[in-house]
Amino acid sequence: IDMSFKYLFVPADQQQSVVQHEASKSGGLENDLLRRHAEMTFTSGAIDKDKQRAAMATQLGAKGIDPAKVDEMLNSQMGDRVVGSVEIISLAIPTNRNNFHSISLYCDGNSAFKESGKVPNVRATAIVRACGHVNMVVMGDCFIGRAKDDEREEWERLDFSIDEFSMTAGWVVAASMDNAGKNLSNYSTSGALDMMQNQMQPPAAGASSTGNKKTATSTPAAAVESEFSEGQSYVWTQTNDDVEVRMKLPAGLLSKQISVKITSSGLYIARKAAGTIEGVDAIFSSSAEGAKLSGAVNVEDSSWSIAEEREGRLLTVTLCKAKSSTWKKLIA
């Protein structure tokens, strides 16, 4: 059994070549050597403390926190997380359609405060934009890797080789299609500063720390409203070709514990052992067909996935419409 995996280092300096690395996958998720490599790399480089302090003071003031706490934060254990923090951007989101293969980009969460972070990574930016992060600019060096991320199985690193680093690669084309219509800000980490500020001041009821991130740096965006209104059990959005349905799940619920069935006219969602899932609208498990949809679905090209996001554990169902159209409502 091959216990090694390949991943890429993409320098911001275009004069330097993209480098393929190989490491052991035996550490699993707990001791992921790609993540370790990224952390060690991003620890280097002097941080502009004055710029960092000014940015934090501005953000704290906007959240109603005493800006005088900046030095306290930087000198605390929380401050230790600033150096070497890693921003993770999901390029290919694991779904049953892609055999639960995820591809992610890892960059310096503190690049905004480093000289090296002032250099746009043109090659990496082209890839993330091709995958659907259309407004993102990757700053500084970064890494790219693949993993098998299916909760029914043990998490595992897989190869991501240098010949796949292309805007026309099959995985990029597939990711672009899968990501269409999604709010991709839900599929990236927020950076160390935003994390620390949210620890100091819990978000107001109904609010989320999710921001519309436009650059892959640690400068945090202002908090925005949750995508779920009060009392709303699911939300849905659509393009001419797809419908995306998102709903909150109980903490700790695994994909192997639920049943999701997509038919040409219905969507069934339930807990395998106990029927209705807490917090999920009972209409999705009210019959063997589940909720009757207002339009026809191409079952083969539809998919679903579960992920731990900033608002908690979320189920995302992507329904491929049988023909291009606009649905007036989700449930018939």
Buried (B, 14 or more C-beta within 10 A) or exposed (E): EEEEBBBBBBBBEEEEEBEBBEBEBEBEEEEBBBBEBBBEBBEEBEBBEEEBBBBBBEBBEEBEBEBEBBEEBBEEEBBEBBBBBBBBBBBBBBBEBBEBBBBBBBBBBBBBBBEBBEBBBEBBBBBBBBBBBEEBBBBBBBBBBBBBBBBEEEBBBBBBEBEBBEEEBEBBEBBBBBBEBBBBBBBBBBBBBBBBBBEBEEBEEEEBBBBEBBBBBBBBBEBEEBBBEEEEEBBBBBEEBBBBBBBBBEEEBEBEBBBBBBBEBBBBBBBEEEEBBEBBBEBBBBEEEBBBBBBBBBBEBBBBBBBEBBBEBBBBBBBBBBEEEEBEEBBE
